[in-house]
């Protein structure tokens, strides 16, 4: 039994060792997975917080942009047509608004107002491409569009932009072209759209730029404010925004909205990915694989179970090892006792063997005796074998004894195990666990406090990071601006260097050419002296004694006076022709200055482009010279040549007088033209000023009422005030209590009142004898009809007015009515007249009363105005 118990304990110990090893390995893997999950959870939390902040920022930007805008069907149709044009014609770039954008969002309105309708124009490479696109739009009946061909656009000169760009040092002014970011290939289209417009921070800065601080500046520049106000070159000011302008300024935001939407979708996908837990070897449930929090909790529980299992297994192993040690000691003692008993057993077996022999012999004797003695008993009981019966009874008794012994051993074992369990200490482990739990709670509280502190630091760090990002963005923009300025300066410097190099090369070439020409001049003058050629000299230069002396000296030095000698002298002195202060160069220059070249033909005065042309002309002159020599030798002297020369001289003098007279007449004509031009400009400006002044007064009279006693405002402006005939004229009117708008945006009645005001203003400068108005009141309401009637009655002393009208109010306030009808009997038209003057009351001075709605003239009677119905 001890050997069997020992073997069982060894097997149990081996199983416990295997279990402990497996549990340690599994615990290590579980702790590794738990650490990975916790790290992933921390990383995911940080990343998710960052993504949430970005999503919140994007949503805030989307809310600010009011992402509820929808493009109209016409815009979608036109955009589809532009895409088709891009496919059909490679030179189509697209809408200018899609090809550029302001560098900052606050310039959206300023850029939109500065570019105007050009911002919706389509940029193409050539004018031919633009014509083809227009033809395509006509065929498809899509609509109308403006095109900007890059090859034919006229943009402002660069030096004008540089002059205005110097204003950027103030900080309140920027060129509109500089606040627009675009590709270099379409820069020309942007410059054409905005020109030299200056973007100002506010209206005060724009006034100071255009009119100066004292109001006397002459800066003719178009200024646009960030809020959309405009001051034109003519000095007119425009303010206020329309829904159309605001919508146009927000078109760049639509592209930002699309970018923000895609950014938000991407961030949401990334956030969903952060919530997915990592794959682990110890995860058991499917839900834990989908939820990182559940996975972490399951791993923590699993680690706790493994630790408890390891602790219990170690305790069991300790107990098993102790029990095995006891069993091994017992087994050793039993083995020693068994050896001793075995020796005794061998001796006893020997004795028993001998006793067995004796017993066998005794048994045989007993058997024989039993057979004899028990024969009557067997016969009586019927038992044939009494020994077998005795053996069976003995065996049953032995089995009973053996079973009783086993029960006693089992009881002893249970009592021993009970004593062991009673002796185990459960209080100490529980105290240790409670102490560890208390320590863990303390650490948890410290960790929560530290976590809150770290959260505060993280929030502060995020705020500092946002501020740093804004500063970085501003610094990046400033750096880009500086880099662009440096690039522009480098480009200008490179162009200047290239130009300087070209100028240097040109100067070297010109110096070489000048040196060659000086040599040729010296050679020609030397040759003329040697051959005694009389060169034509200017008046007063023929008696120069110094020159004659120098000529004689040169002639003597030349020796025989041959052409070869003169050429040799020219070659000898050629080394000095590069120096302008050389004595011989100065001498040749003085001699050349005295020569009269007025007799040369124009083609001979022109500069020759090559030596070939020079040789050709020289050959022609040599041929002519040879021909003249031949003619002189062949003919006799003409004695009348002097008379013919005098006649030609007389005709030349008469032609000179005619030329001088024509030149004087041309000068007088130019002076007269300038006089007429100035008079015309003066007359026009006089008329323009008078009409503009009268227009303001008349428009106020036509628009003022009891509710609006100040009336409206109207004015004229010139596109070119210096040359008014070279530009157009603009007419702007602002009805009472309404902001500025273009004429096409006014109502029909407002346009009619503005047109009548302009008509009456022109009439005030050069009055006409009468007016004929055909249904000018068609678009007017009763209030405005009454105002027009009153104004006509007030001015009826200056002109007569015939009005064709269908309004009763004109009939009431007229002086006479004229009707045209058809006479059926005569088959022709006839007129009917009614003089309303006969129904007037007597003048006030004579006791008469004024009729309602009438004005009394200076003489106390109603002002007449002829109204025709």
Secondary structure by P-SEA (a helix, b strand, c coil): caaaaaaaaaaaaaaaaaaaaaaaaaaaaaaaaaaaaaaaaaaaaaaaaaaaaaaaaaaaaaaaacccccccaaaaaaaaaaaaaaaaccccccccccccccccccaaaaaaaaacccccbbbbccaaaaaaaaaaaaaacccccccccccccccccaaaaaaaaaaccccccccccccccccccaaaaaaaacccbbbbccaaaaaaaacccccccccbbbbbcccbbbbcccbbbbbbbcaaaaaaaaaaaaaaaaaaaaaaaaaaaaaaaaaccccccccccaaaaacaaaaaaaaaaaaaaaaaaaaaaaaaaaaaaaaaaaaaaaaaaaaaaaaaaaaaaaaaaaaaaaaaaaaaaaaaaaaaaaaaaaaaaaaaaccccaaaaaaaaaaaaaaaaaaaaaaaaaaaaaaaaaaaaaaccaaaaaaaaaaaaaaaaaaaaaaaaaaaaaaaaaaaaaaaaaaaaaaaaaaaaaaaaaaaaaaaaaaaaaaaaaaaaaaaaaaaaaaaaaaaaaaaaaaaaaaaaaacccccccccccccaaaaaaaaaaaaaaccccaaaaaaaaaaacccccccccaaaaaaaaaaaaccccccccccccccccaaaaaaaaaaaaaaaaaaaaaaaacccccaaaaaaaaaaaaaaaaaaaaaaaaaaaaaaaaaaaaaaaaaaaaaaaaaaaaaaaaaaaaaaacccccccccccccccccccccccccbbbbbbbcccccccccccccaaaaaaaaaaaaaaaaaaccccccccccccccccaaaaaaaaaaaaaacccbbbbbbcccaaaaaaccbbbbbbbcccccbbbbbbbccccccccccccccccccccccccccccbbbbbcc
